[in-house]
């Protein structure tokens, strides 16, 4: 099966009444979010796997933006 393009999370700011997509990366790559965790309301990390490699991203903004931490 081909991997999905543009991995994203669904974000809510109103307790789940409405949701919107939040892209993890903006470059149109293929990959799947394999794991994510939030330590608190603003700090979290996620792993995207695709094309024989994995990428670790972190957020300090509650998922509004993501920064690459490690790519293997």
CHARMM internal coordinates of N, CA and C (Angstrom, degrees):
IC EDIT
DIST 1 N 1 CA 1.4502
DIST 1 CA 1 C 1.5276
ANGL 1 N 1 CA 1 C 109.69
DIST 1 C 2 N 1.3254
ANGL 1 CA 1 C 2 N 117.20
DIHE 1 N 1 CA 1 C 2 N 135.97
DIST 2 N 2 CA 1.4585
ANGL 1 C 2 N 2 CA 118.78
DIHE 1 CA 1 C 2 N 2 CA 177.34
DIST 2 CA 2 C 1.5301
ANGL 2 N 2 CA 2 C 110.44
DIHE 1 C 2 N 2 CA 2 C -69.89
DIST 2 C 3 N 1.3250
ANGL 2 CA 2 C 3 N 115.13
DIHE 2 N 2 CA 2 C 3 N 148.72
DIST 3 N 3 CA 1.4618
ANGL 2 C 3 N 3 CA 120.13
DIHE 2 CA 2 C 3 N 3 CA 177.95
DIST 3 CA 3 C 1.5212
ANGL 3 N 3 CA 3 C 110.06
DIHE 2 C 3 N 3 CA 3 C -74.73
DIST 3 C 4 N 1.3258
ANGL 3 CA 3 C 4 N 117.77
DIHE 3 N 3 CA 3 C 4 N 147.91
DIST 4 N 4 CA 1.4654
ANGL 3 C 4 N 4 CA 120.11
DIHE 3 CA 3 C 4 N 4 CA 176.66
DIST 4 CA 4 C 1.5317
ANGL 4 N 4 CA 4 C 110.35
DIHE 3 C 4 N 4 CA 4 C -65.64
DIST 4 C 5 N 1.3232
ANGL 4 CA 4 C 5 N 116.15
DIHE 4 N 4 CA 4 C 5 N 155.79
DIST 5 N 5 CA 1.4596
ANGL 4 C 5 N 5 CA 121.38
DIHE 4 CA 4 C 5 N 5 CA 176.46
DIST 5 CA 5 C 1.5270
ANGL 5 N 5 CA 5 C 109.34
DIHE 4 C 5 N 5 CA 5 C -97.89
DIST 5 C 6 N 1.3254
ANGL 5 CA 5 C 6 N 114.93
DIHE 5 N 5 CA 5 C 6 N 154.14
DIST 6 N 6 CA 1.4591
ANGL 5 C 6 N 6 CA 121.99
DIHE 5 CA 5 C 6 N 6 CA 174.93
DIST 6 CA 6 C 1.5314
ANGL 6 N 6 CA 6 C 112.86
DIHE 5 C 6 N 6 CA 6 C 54.74
DIST 6 C 7 N 1.3255
ANGL 6 CA 6 C 7 N 118.34
DIHE 6 N 6 CA 6 C 7 N 68.92
DIST 7 N 7 CA 1.4682
ANGL 6 C 7 N 7 CA 120.66
DIHE 6 CA 6 C 7 N 7 CA 178.88
DIST 7 CA 7 C 1.5369
ANGL 7 N 7 CA 7 C 111.14
DIHE 6 C 7 N 7 CA 7 C -54.04
DIST 7 C 8 N 1.3272
ANGL 7 CA 7 C 8 N 116.44
DIHE 7 N 7 CA 7 C 8 N 138.32
DIST 8 N 8 CA 1.4615
ANGL 7 C 8 N 8 CA 120.65
DIHE 7 CA 7 C 8 N 8 CA -178.39
DIST 8 CA 8 C 1.5157
ANGL 8 N 8 CA 8 C 110.82
DIHE 7 C 8 N 8 CA 8 C -145.00
DIST 8 C 9 N 1.3279
ANGL 8 CA 8 C 9 N 115.14
DIHE 8 N 8 CA 8 C 9 N 162.22
DIST 9 N 9 CA 1.4595
ANGL 8 C 9 N 9 CA 123.47
DIHE 8 CA 8 C 9 N 9 CA 171.14
DIST 9 CA 9 C 1.5193
ANGL 9 N 9 CA 9 C 107.81
DIHE 8 C 9 N 9 CA 9 C -114.09
DIST 9 C 10 N 1.3079
ANGL 9 CA 9 C 10 N 116.30
DIHE 9 N 9 CA 9 C 10 N 157.95
DIST 10 N 10 CA 1.4582
ANGL 9 C 10 N 10 CA 120.94
DIHE 9 CA 9 C 10 N 10 CA 171.80
DIST 10 CA 10 C 1.5165
ANGL 10 N 10 CA 10 C 107.95
DIHE 9 C 10 N 10 CA 10 C -98.24
DIST 10 C 11 N 1.3434
ANGL 10 CA 10 C 11 N 116.47
DIHE 10 N 10 CA 10 C 11 N 130.72
DIST 11 N 11 CA 1.4611
ANGL 10 C 11 N 11 CA 122.99
DIHE 10 CA 10 C 11 N 11 CA -174.59
DIST 11 CA 11 C 1.5275
ANGL 11 N 11 CA 11 C 109.10
DIHE 10 C 11 N 11 CA 11 C -117.72
DIST 11 C 12 N 1.3180
ANGL 11 CA 11 C 12 N 117.13
DIHE 11 N 11 CA 11 C 12 N 138.60
DIST 12 N 12 CA 1.4639
ANGL 11 C 12 N 12 CA 121.84
DIHE 11 CA 11 C 12 N 12 CA 173.37
DIST 12 CA 12 C 1.5240
ANGL 12 N 12 CA 12 C 108.99
DIHE 11 C 12 N 12 CA 12 C -127.87
DIST 12 C 13 N 1.3096
ANGL 12 CA 12 C 13 N 115.88
DIHE 12 N 12 CA 12 C 13 N 143.79
DIST 13 N 13 CA 1.4635
ANGL 12 C 13 N 13 CA 121.13
DIHE 12 CA 12 C 13 N 13 CA 177.36
DIST 13 CA 13 C 1.5215
ANGL 13 N 13 CA 13 C 111.25
DIHE 12 C 13 N 13 CA 13 C -120.21
DIST 13 C 14 N 1.3407
ANGL 13 CA 13 C 14 N 116.63
DIHE 13 N 13 CA 13 C 14 N 3.61
DIST 14 N 14 CA 1.4578
ANGL 13 C 14 N 14 CA 120.27
DIHE 13 CA 13 C 14 N 14 CA -176.10
DIST 14 CA 14 C 1.5298
ANGL 14 N 14 CA 14 C 112.57
DIHE 13 C 14 N 14 CA 14 C -130.95
DIST 14 C 15 N 1.3216
ANGL 14 CA 14 C 15 N 115.57
DIHE 14 N 14 CA 14 C 15 N 35.67
DIST 15 N 15 CA 1.4596
ANGL 14 C 15 N 15 CA 120.17
DIHE 14 CA 14 C 15 N 15 CA 175.96
DIST 15 CA 15 C 1.5187
ANGL 15 N 15 CA 15 C 114.03
DIHE 14 C 15 N 15 CA 15 C 73.02
DIST 15 C 16 N 1.3270
ANGL 15 CA 15 C 16 N 118.00
DIHE 15 N 15 CA 15 C 16 N 19.11
DIST 16 N 16 CA 1.4542
ANGL 15 C 16 N 16 CA 120.75
DIHE 15 CA 15 C 16 N 16 CA 176.58
DIST 16 CA 16 C 1.5105
ANGL 16 N 16 CA 16 C 115.31
DIHE 15 C 16 N 16 CA 16 C 99.67
DIST 16 C 17 N 1.3380
ANGL 16 CA 16 C 17 N 119.18
DIHE 16 N 16 CA 16 C 17 N 2.43
DIST 17 N 17 CA 1.4654
ANGL 16 C 17 N 17 CA 120.09
DIHE 16 CA 16 C 17 N 17 CA 177.09
DIST 17 CA 17 C 1.5197
ANGL 17 N 17 CA 17 C 111.99
DIHE 16 C 17 N 17 CA 17 C -69.20
DIST 17 C 18 N 1.3308
ANGL 17 CA 17 C 18 N 117.10
DIHE 17 N 17 CA 17 C 18 N -38.68
DIST 18 N 18 CA 1.4563
ANGL 17 C 18 N 18 CA 121.29
DIHE 17 CA 17 C 18 N 18 CA 176.47
DIST 18 CA 18 C 1.5247
ANGL 18 N 18 CA 18 C 108.99
DIHE 17 C 18 N 18 CA 18 C -133.31
DIST 18 C 19 N 1.3203
ANGL 18 CA 18 C 19 N 115.95
DIHE 18 N 18 CA 18 C 19 N 151.11
DIST 19 N 19 CA 1.4588
ANGL 18 C 19 N 19 CA 122.48
DIHE 18 CA 18 C 19 N 19 CA -177.83
DIST 19 CA 19 C 1.5149
ANGL 19 N 19 CA 19 C 108.71
DIHE 18 C 19 N 19 CA 19 C -133.56
DIST 19 C 20 N 1.3371
ANGL 19 CA 19 C 20 N 117.41
DIHE 19 N 19 CA 19 C 20 N 150.24
DIST 20 N 20 CA 1.4578
ANGL 19 C 20 N 20 CA 121.09
DIHE 19 CA 19 C 20 N 20 CA 172.14
DIST 20 CA 20 C 1.5190
ANGL 20 N 20 CA 20 C 109.72
DIHE 19 C 20 N 20 CA 20 C -140.56
DIST 20 C 21 N 1.3224
ANGL 20 CA 20 C 21 N 114.72
DIHE 20 N 20 CA 20 C 21 N 152.71
DIST 21 N 21 CA 1.4594
ANGL 20 C 21 N 21 CA 120.36
DIHE 20 CA 20 C 21 N 21 CA 179.60
DIST 21 CA 21 C 1.5209
ANGL 21 N 21 CA 21 C 110.01
DIHE 20 C 21 N 21 CA 21 C -76.58
DIST 21 C 22 N 1.3288
ANGL 21 CA 21 C 22 N 115.66
DIHE 21 N 21 CA 21 C 22 N 138.44
DIST 22 N 22 CA 1.4575
ANGL 21 C 22 N 22 CA 122.07
DIHE 21 CA 21 C 22 N 22 CA 175.15
DIST 22 CA 22 C 1.5187
ANGL 22 N 22 CA 22 C 107.15
DIHE 21 C 22 N 22 CA 22 C -126.40
DIST 22 C 23 N 1.3371
ANGL 22 CA 22 C 23 N 116.47
DIHE 22 N 22 CA 22 C 23 N 110.60
DIST 23 N 23 CA 1.4597
ANGL 22 C 23 N 23 CA 121.37
DIHE 22 CA 22 C 23 N 23 CA 179.56
DIST 23 CA 23 C 1.5252
ANGL 23 N 23 CA 23 C 109.88
DIHE 22 C 23 N 23 CA 23 C -65.94
DIST 23 C 24 N 1.3131
ANGL 23 CA 23 C 24 N 116.34
DIHE 23 N 23 CA 23 C 24 N 144.24
DIST 24 N 24 CA 1.4642
ANGL 23 C 24 N 24 CA 121.19
DIHE 23 CA 23 C 24 N 24 CA 175.13
DIST 24 CA 24 C 1.5263
ANGL 24 N 24 CA 24 C 109.08
DIHE 23 C 24 N 24 CA 24 C -83.72
DIST 24 C 25 N 1.3241
ANGL 24 CA 24 C 25 N 117.22
DIHE 24 N 24 CA 24 C 25 N -44.35
DIST 25 N 25 CA 1.4631
ANGL 24 C 25 N 25 CA 123.08
DIHE 24 CA 24 C 25 N 25 CA 176.71
DIST 25 CA 25 C 1.5268
ANGL 25 N 25 CA 25 C 107.82
DIHE 24 C 25 N 25 CA 25 C -127.41
DIST 25 C 26 N 1.3087
ANGL 25 CA 25 C 26 N 116.86
DIHE 25 N 25 CA 25 C 26 N 154.98
DIST 26 N 26 CA 1.4576
ANGL 25 C 26 N 26 CA 120.80
DIHE 25 CA 25 C 26 N 26 CA -175.03
DIST 26 CA 26 C 1.5245
ANGL 26 N 26 CA 26 C 113.62
DIHE 25 C 26 N 26 CA 26 C -109.38
DIST 26 C 27 N 1.3249
ANGL 26 CA 26 C 27 N 118.70
DIHE 26 N 26 CA 26 C 27 N 14.76
DIST 27 N 27 CA 1.4603
ANGL 26 C 27 N 27 CA 119.67
DIHE 26 CA 26 C 27 N 27 CA -172.63
DIST 27 CA 27 C 1.5261
ANGL 27 N 27 CA 27 C 114.47
DIHE 26 C 27 N 27 CA 27 C -102.18
DIST 27 C 28 N 1.3213
ANGL 27 CA 27 C 28 N 119.66
DIHE 27 N 27 CA 27 C 28 N 9.25
DIST 28 N 28 CA 1.4505
ANGL 27 C 28 N 28 CA 122.10
DIHE 27 CA 27 C 28 N 28 CA 174.98
DIST 28 CA 28 C 1.5106
ANGL 28 N 28 CA 28 C 115.66
DIHE 27 C 28 N 28 CA 28 C 74.18
DIST 28 C 29 N 1.3304
ANGL 28 CA 28 C 29 N 117.71
DIHE 28 N 28 CA 28 C 29 N 20.46
DIST 29 N 29 CA 1.4590
ANGL 28 C 29 N 29 CA 119.08
DIHE 28 CA 28 C 29 N 29 CA -178.27
DIST 29 CA 29 C 1.5206
ANGL 29 N 29 CA 29 C 111.74
DIHE 28 C 29 N 29 CA 29 C -78.15
DIST 29 C 30 N 1.3308
ANGL 29 CA 29 C 30 N 113.90
DIHE 29 N 29 CA 29 C 30 N 163.41
DIST 30 N 30 CA 1.4595
ANGL 29 C 30 N 30 CA 120.41
DIHE 29 CA 29 C 30 N 30 CA 176.38
DIST 30 CA 30 C 1.5223
ANGL 30 N 30 CA 30 C 108.88
DIHE 29 C 30 N 30 CA 30 C -92.65
DIST 30 C 31 N 1.3152
ANGL 30 CA 30 C 31 N 115.41
DIHE 30 N 30 CA 30 C 31 N 148.70
DIST 31 N 31 CA 1.4525
ANGL 30 C 31 N 31 CA 120.92
DIHE 30 CA 30 C 31 N 31 CA 177.75
DIST 31 CA 31 C 1.5173
ANGL 31 N 31 CA 31 C 109.98
DIHE 30 C 31 N 31 CA 31 C 163.43
DIST 31 C 32 N 1.3041
ANGL 31 CA 31 C 32 N 115.01
DIHE 31 N 31 CA 31 C 32 N 166.49
DIST 32 N 32 CA 1.4589
ANGL 31 C 32 N 32 CA 121.04
DIHE 31 CA 31 C 32 N 32 CA -179.95
DIST 32 CA 32 C 1.5260
ANGL 32 N 32 CA 32 C 108.79
DIHE 31 C 32 N 32 CA 32 C -128.88
DIST 32 C 33 N 1.3134
ANGL 32 CA 32 C 33 N 116.10
DIHE 32 N 32 CA 32 C 33 N 137.89
DIST 33 N 33 CA 1.4665
ANGL 32 C 33 N 33 CA 120.07
DIHE 32 CA 32 C 33 N 33 CA 174.54
DIST 33 CA 33 C 1.5121
ANGL 33 N 33 CA 33 C 106.53
DIHE 32 C 33 N 33 CA 33 C -72.28
DIST 33 C 34 N 1.3129
ANGL 33 CA 33 C 34 N 115.49
DIHE 33 N 33 CA 33 C 34 N 116.45
DIST 34 N 34 CA 1.4534
ANGL 33 C 34 N 34 CA 121.30
DIHE 33 CA 33 C 34 N 34 CA -175.69
DIST 34 CA 34 C 1.5235
ANGL 34 N 34 CA 34 C 111.82
DIHE 33 C 34 N 34 CA 34 C -93.82
DIST 34 C 35 N 1.3105
ANGL 34 CA 34 C 35 N 116.70
DIHE 34 N 34 CA 34 C 35 N -30.86
DIST 35 N 35 CA 1.4657
ANGL 34 C 35 N 35 CA 120.21
DIHE 34 CA 34 C 35 N 35 CA -176.15
DIST 35 CA 35 C 1.5283
ANGL 35 N 35 CA 35 C 108.29
DIHE 34 C 35 N 35 CA 35 C -159.07
DIST 35 C 36 N 1.3351
ANGL 35 CA 35 C 36 N 117.42
DIHE 35 N 35 CA 35 C 36 N 142.08
DIST 36 N 36 CA 1.4495
ANGL 35 C 36 N 36 CA 120.23
DIHE 35 CA 35 C 36 N 36 CA 170.09
DIST 36 CA 36 C 1.5127
ANGL 36 N 36 CA 36 C 109.93
DIHE 35 C 36 N 36 CA 36 C -148.66
DIST 36 C 37 N 1.3354
ANGL 36 CA 36 C 37 N 115.31
DIHE 36 N 36 CA 36 C 37 N 153.82
DIST 37 N 37 CA 1.4535
ANGL 36 C 37 N 37 CA 121.37
DIHE 36 CA 36 C 37 N 37 CA -178.93
DIST 37 CA 37 C 1.5224
ANGL 37 N 37 CA 37 C 109.00
DIHE 36 C 37 N 37 CA 37 C -151.91
DIST 37 C 38 N 1.3168
ANGL 37 CA 37 C 38 N 116.65
DIHE 37 N 37 CA 37 C 38 N 142.85
DIST 38 N 38 CA 1.4608
ANGL 37 C 38 N 38 CA 122.34
DIHE 37 CA 37 C 38 N 38 CA 172.79
DIST 38 CA 38 C 1.5158
ANGL 38 N 38 CA 38 C 107.96
DIHE 37 C 38 N 38 CA 38 C -115.77
DIST 38 C 39 N 1.3282
ANGL 38 CA 38 C 39 N 115.34
DIHE 38 N 38 CA 38 C 39 N 128.06
DIST 39 N 39 CA 1.4647
ANGL 38 C 39 N 39 CA 120.82
DIHE 38 CA 38 C 39 N 39 CA 177.58
DIST 39 CA 39 C 1.5241
ANGL 39 N 39 CA 39 C 111.12
DIHE 38 C 39 N 39 CA 39 C -78.45
DIST 39 C 40 N 1.3249
ANGL 39 CA 39 C 40 N 116.13
DIHE 39 N 39 CA 39 C 40 N -30.72
DIST 40 N 40 CA 1.4614
ANGL 39 C 40 N 40 CA 122.82
DIHE 39 CA 39 C 40 N 40 CA 177.18
DIST 40 CA 40 C 1.5283
ANGL 40 N 40 CA 40 C 107.44
DIHE 39 C 40 N 40 CA 40 C -154.58
DIST 40 C 41 N 1.3161
ANGL 40 CA 40 C 41 N 117.36
DIHE 40 N 40 CA 40 C 41 N -165.96
DIST 41 N 41 CA 1.4604
ANGL 40 C 41 N 41 CA 121.48
DIHE 40 CA 40 C 41 N 41 CA -174.53
DIST 41 CA 41 C 1.5275
ANGL 41 N 41 CA 41 C 113.97
DIHE 40 C 41 N 41 CA 41 C -64.24
DIST 41 C 42 N 1.3275
ANGL 41 CA 41 C 42 N 117.87
DIHE 41 N 41 CA 41 C 42 N -26.55
DIST 42 N 42 CA 1.4606
ANGL 41 C 42 N 42 CA 120.42
DIHE 41 CA 41 C 42 N 42 CA -175.25
DIST 42 CA 42 C 1.5184
ANGL 42 N 42 CA 42 C 114.65
DIHE 41 C 42 N 42 CA 42 C -115.04
DIST 42 C 43 N 1.3157
ANGL 42 CA 42 C 43 N 119.39
DIHE 42 N 42 CA 42 C 43 N -25.77
DIST 43 N 43 CA 1.4615
ANGL 42 C 43 N 43 CA 123.05
DIHE 42 CA 42 C 43 N 43 CA -171.29
DIST 43 CA 43 C 1.5272
ANGL 43 N 43 CA 43 C 111.55
DIHE 42 C 43 N 43 CA 43 C -104.70
DIST 43 C 44 N 1.3469
ANGL 43 CA 43 C 44 N 115.15
DIHE 43 N 43 CA 43 C 44 N 125.86
DIST 44 N 44 CA 1.4548
ANGL 43 C 44 N 44 CA 118.95
DIHE 43 CA 43 C 44 N 44 CA 179.69
DIST 44 CA 44 C 1.5109
ANGL 44 N 44 CA 44 C 112.18
DIHE 43 C 44 N 44 CA 44 C -157.28
DIST 44 C 45 N 1.3229
ANGL 44 CA 44 C 45 N 115.15
DIHE 44 N 44 CA 44 C 45 N 175.85
DIST 45 N 45 CA 1.4597
ANGL 44 C 45 N 45 CA 121.12
DIHE 44 CA 44 C 45 N 45 CA 178.40
DIST 45 CA 45 C 1.5164
ANGL 45 N 45 CA 45 C 108.83
DIHE 44 C 45 N 45 CA 45 C -147.30
DIST 45 C 46 N 1.3505
ANGL 45 CA 45 C 46 N 115.13
DIHE 45 N 45 CA 45 C 46 N 158.63
DIST 46 N 46 CA 1.4562
ANGL 45 C 46 N 46 CA 119.90
DIHE 45 CA 45 C 46 N 46 CA 176.55
DIST 46 CA 46 C 1.5169
ANGL 46 N 46 CA 46 C 109.59
DIHE 45 C 46 N 46 CA 46 C -149.93
DIST 46 C 47 N 1.3313
ANGL 46 CA 46 C 47 N 114.78
DIHE 46 N 46 CA 46 C 47 N 159.00
DIST 47 N 47 CA 1.4617
ANGL 46 C 47 N 47 CA 122.74
DIHE 46 CA 46 C 47 N 47 CA 178.95
DIST 47 CA 47 C 1.5193
ANGL 47 N 47 CA 47 C 108.15
DIHE 46 C 47 N 47 CA 47 C -118.98
DIST 47 C 48 N 1.3439
ANGL 47 CA 47 C 48 N 115.52
DIHE 47 N 47 CA 47 C 48 N 128.57
DIST 48 N 48 CA 1.4590
ANGL 47 C 48 N 48 CA 122.01
DIHE 47 CA 47 C 48 N 48 CA 172.87
DIST 48 CA 48 C 1.5207
ANGL 48 N 48 CA 48 C 106.92
DIHE 47 C 48 N 48 CA 48 C -110.51
DIST 48 C 49 N 1.3300
ANGL 48 CA 48 C 49 N 116.42
DIHE 48 N 48 CA 48 C 49 N 129.35
DIST 49 N 49 CA 1.4619
ANGL 48 C 49 N 49 CA 121.30
DIHE 48 CA 48 C 49 N 49 CA 178.51
DIST 49 CA 49 C 1.5292
ANGL 49 N 49 CA 49 C 108.16
DIHE 48 C 49 N 49 CA 49 C -116.46
DIST 49 C 50 N 1.3237
ANGL 49 CA 49 C 50 N 114.70
DIHE 49 N 49 CA 49 C 50 N 135.69
DIST 50 N 50 CA 1.4572
ANGL 49 C 50 N 50 CA 119.27
DIHE 49 CA 49 C 50 N 50 CA 177.48
DIST 50 CA 50 C 1.5095
ANGL 50 N 50 CA 50 C 111.50
DIHE 49 C 50 N 50 CA 50 C -179.01
DIST 50 C 51 N 1.3035
ANGL 50 CA 50 C 51 N 116.57
DIHE 50 N 50 CA 50 C 51 N 146.77
DIST 51 N 51 CA 1.4491
ANGL 50 C 51 N 51 CA 122.21
DIHE 50 CA 50 C 51 N 51 CA 176.78
DIST 51 CA 51 C 1.5157
ANGL 51 N 51 CA 51 C 114.33
DIHE 50 C 51 N 51 CA 51 C 60.63
DIST 51 C 52 N 1.3395
ANGL 51 CA 51 C 52 N 118.03
DIHE 51 N 51 CA 51 C 52 N 32.32
DIST 52 N 52 CA 1.4576
ANGL 51 C 52 N 52 CA 121.65
DIHE 51 CA 51 C 52 N 52 CA 178.36
DIST 52 CA 52 C 1.5147
ANGL 52 N 52 CA 52 C 114.43
DIHE 51 C 52 N 52 CA 52 C 79.09
DIST 52 C 53 N 1.3136
ANGL 52 CA 52 C 53 N 118.39
DIHE 52 N 52 CA 52 C 53 N 11.41
DIST 53 N 53 CA 1.4615
ANGL 52 C 53 N 53 CA 120.52
DIHE 52 CA 52 C 53 N 53 CA 177.18
DIST 53 CA 53 C 1.5197
ANGL 53 N 53 CA 53 C 109.63
DIHE 52 C 53 N 53 CA 53 C -138.08
DIST 53 C 54 N 1.3248
ANGL 53 CA 53 C 54 N 115.23
DIHE 53 N 53 CA 53 C 54 N 170.31
DIST 54 N 54 CA 1.4506
ANGL 53 C 54 N 54 CA 120.07
DIHE 53 CA 53 C 54 N 54 CA 175.84
DIST 54 CA 54 C 1.5168
ANGL 54 N 54 CA 54 C 109.48
DIHE 53 C 54 N 54 CA 54 C -132.39
DIST 54 C 55 N 1.3332
ANGL 54 CA 54 C 55 N 115.92
DIHE 54 N 54 CA 54 C 55 N 153.21
DIST 55 N 55 CA 1.4531
ANGL 54 C 55 N 55 CA 122.80
DIHE 54 CA 54 C 55 N 55 CA -177.92
DIST 55 CA 55 C 1.5200
ANGL 55 N 55 CA 55 C 109.04
DIHE 54 C 55 N 55 CA 55 C -132.06
DIST 55 C 56 N 1.3217
ANGL 55 CA 55 C 56 N 116.28
DIHE 55 N 55 CA 55 C 56 N 130.93
DIST 56 N 56 CA 1.4576
ANGL 55 C 56 N 56 CA 122.56
DIHE 55 CA 55 C 56 N 56 CA 177.88
DIST 56 CA 56 C 1.5276
ANGL 56 N 56 CA 56 C 108.12
DIHE 55 C 56 N 56 CA 56 C -103.08
DIST 56 C 57 N 1.3240
ANGL 56 CA 56 C 57 N 117.03
DIHE 56 N 56 CA 56 C 57 N 126.82
DIST 57 N 57 CA 1.4630
ANGL 56 C 57 N 57 CA 123.24
DIHE 56 CA 56 C 57 N 57 CA 178.18
DIST 57 CA 57 C 1.5176
ANGL 57 N 57 CA 57 C 109.32
DIHE 56 C 57 N 57 CA 57 C -119.90
DIST 57 C 58 N 1.3520
ANGL 57 CA 57 C 58 N 116.39
DIHE 57 N 57 CA 57 C 58 N 152.28
DIST 58 N 58 CA 1.4615
ANGL 57 C 58 N 58 CA 122.01
DIHE 57 CA 57 C 58 N 58 CA 177.13
DIST 58 CA 58 C 1.5211
ANGL 58 N 58 CA 58 C 109.81
DIHE 57 C 58 N 58 CA 58 C -129.08
DIST 58 C 59 N 1.3262
ANGL 58 CA 58 C 59 N 114.96
DIHE 58 N 58 CA 58 C 59 N 152.62
DIST 59 N 59 CA 1.4564
ANGL 58 C 59 N 59 CA 121.63
DIHE 58 CA 58 C 59 N 59 CA 174.24
DIST 59 CA 59 C 1.5250
ANGL 59 N 59 CA 59 C 109.19
DIHE 58 C 59 N 59 CA 59 C -130.92
DIST 59 C 60 N 1.3068
ANGL 59 CA 59 C 60 N 115.67
DIHE 59 N 59 CA 59 C 60 N 145.96
DIST 60 N 60 CA 1.4646
ANGL 59 C 60 N 60 CA 122.60
DIHE 59 CA 59 C 60 N 60 CA 171.22
DIST 60 CA 60 C 1.5245
ANGL 60 N 60 CA 60 C 109.56
DIHE 59 C 60 N 60 CA 60 C -121.11
DIST 60 C 61 N 1.3478
ANGL 60 CA 60 C 61 N 115.62
DIHE 60 N 60 CA 60 C 61 N 9.18
DIST 61 N 61 CA 1.4690
ANGL 60 C 61 N 61 CA 121.86
DIHE 60 CA 60 C 61 N 61 CA -174.22
DIST 61 CA 61 C 1.5223
ANGL 61 N 61 CA 61 C 112.62
DIHE 60 C 61 N 61 CA 61 C -120.11
DIST 61 C 62 N 1.3215
ANGL 61 CA 61 C 62 N 117.05
DIHE 61 N 61 CA 61 C 62 N 24.30
DIST 62 N 62 CA 1.4611
ANGL 61 C 62 N 62 CA 120.48
DIHE 61 CA 61 C 62 N 62 CA 179.68
DIST 62 CA 62 C 1.5150
ANGL 62 N 62 CA 62 C 114.08
DIHE 61 C 62 N 62 CA 62 C 68.91
DIST 62 C 63 N 1.3380
ANGL 62 CA 62 C 63 N 116.90
DIHE 62 N 62 CA 62 C 63 N 20.49
DIST 63 N 63 CA 1.4569
ANGL 62 C 63 N 63 CA 121.29
DIHE 62 CA 62 C 63 N 63 CA 178.91
DIST 63 CA 63 C 1.5185
ANGL 63 N 63 CA 63 C 114.04
DIHE 62 C 63 N 63 CA 63 C 97.18
DIST 63 C 64 N 1.3301
ANGL 63 CA 63 C 64 N 118.31
DIHE 63 N 63 CA 63 C 64 N -0.08
DIST 64 N 64 CA 1.4621
ANGL 63 C 64 N 64 CA 120.07
DIHE 63 CA 63 C 64 N 64 CA 177.29
DIST 64 CA 64 C 1.5167
ANGL 64 N 64 CA 64 C 111.64
DIHE 63 C 64 N 64 CA 64 C -65.56
DIST 64 C 65 N 1.3252
ANGL 64 CA 64 C 65 N 117.28
DIHE 64 N 64 CA 64 C 65 N -35.12
DIST 65 N 65 CA 1.4583
ANGL 64 C 65 N 65 CA 121.54
DIHE 64 CA 64 C 65 N 65 CA 176.87
DIST 65 CA 65 C 1.5211
ANGL 65 N 65 CA 65 C 108.62
DIHE 64 C 65 N 65 CA 65 C -142.79
DIST 65 C 66 N 1.3327
ANGL 65 CA 65 C 66 N 115.71
DIHE 65 N 65 CA 65 C 66 N 152.71
DIST 66 N 66 CA 1.4618
ANGL 65 C 66 N 66 CA 123.02
DIHE 65 CA 65 C 66 N 66 CA -176.94
DIST 66 CA 66 C 1.5169
ANGL 66 N 66 CA 66 C 109.14
DIHE 65 C 66 N 66 CA 66 C -129.21
DIST 66 C 67 N 1.3188
ANGL 66 CA 66 C 67 N 117.29
DIHE 66 N 66 CA 66 C 67 N 139.81
DIST 67 N 67 CA 1.4620
ANGL 66 C 67 N 67 CA 123.25
DIHE 66 CA 66 C 67 N 67 CA 178.11
DIST 67 CA 67 C 1.5276
ANGL 67 N 67 CA 67 C 109.58
DIHE 66 C 67 N 67 CA 67 C -120.61
DIST 67 C 68 N 1.3545
ANGL 67 CA 67 C 68 N 116.37
DIHE 67 N 67 CA 67 C 68 N 136.87
DIST 68 N 68 CA 1.4700
ANGL 67 C 68 N 68 CA 118.30
DIHE 67 CA 67 C 68 N 68 CA 177.49
DIST 68 CA 68 C 1.5196
ANGL 68 N 68 CA 68 C 111.31
DIHE 67 C 68 N 68 CA 68 C -66.49
DIST 68 C 69 N 1.3076
ANGL 68 CA 68 C 69 N 116.74
DIHE 68 N 68 CA 68 C 69 N 135.70
DIST 69 N 69 CA 1.4575
ANGL 68 C 69 N 69 CA 123.33
DIHE 68 CA 68 C 69 N 69 CA 179.05
DIST 69 CA 69 C 1.5234
ANGL 69 N 69 CA 69 C 110.73
DIHE 68 C 69 N 69 CA 69 C -108.55
DIST 69 C 70 N 1.3442
ANGL 69 CA 69 C 70 N 116.13
DIHE 69 N 69 CA 69 C 70 N -42.89
DIST 70 N 70 CA 1.4625
ANGL 69 C 70 N 70 CA 121.55
DIHE 69 CA 69 C 70 N 70 CA -177.82
DIST 70 CA 70 C 1.5123
ANGL 70 N 70 CA 70 C 109.71
DIHE 69 C 70 N 70 CA 70 C -155.20
DIST 70 C 71 N 1.3448
ANGL 70 CA 70 C 71 N 116.21
DIHE 70 N 70 CA 70 C 71 N 137.99
DIST 71 N 71 CA 1.4550
ANGL 70 C 71 N 71 CA 121.58
DIHE 70 CA 70 C 71 N 71 CA 178.06
DIST 71 CA 71 C 1.5242
ANGL 71 N 71 CA 71 C 107.65
DIHE 70 C 71 N 71 CA 71 C -130.38
DIST 71 C 72 N 1.3393
ANGL 71 CA 71 C 72 N 116.58
DIHE 71 N 71 CA 71 C 72 N 126.07
DIST 72 N 72 CA 1.4700
ANGL 71 C 72 N 72 CA 121.92
DIHE 71 CA 71 C 72 N 72 CA -179.64
DIST 72 CA 72 C 1.5021
ANGL 72 N 72 CA 72 C 110.21
DIHE 71 C 72 N 72 CA 72 C -134.05
END
COOR INIT
IC SEED 1 N 1 CA 1 C
IC BUILD
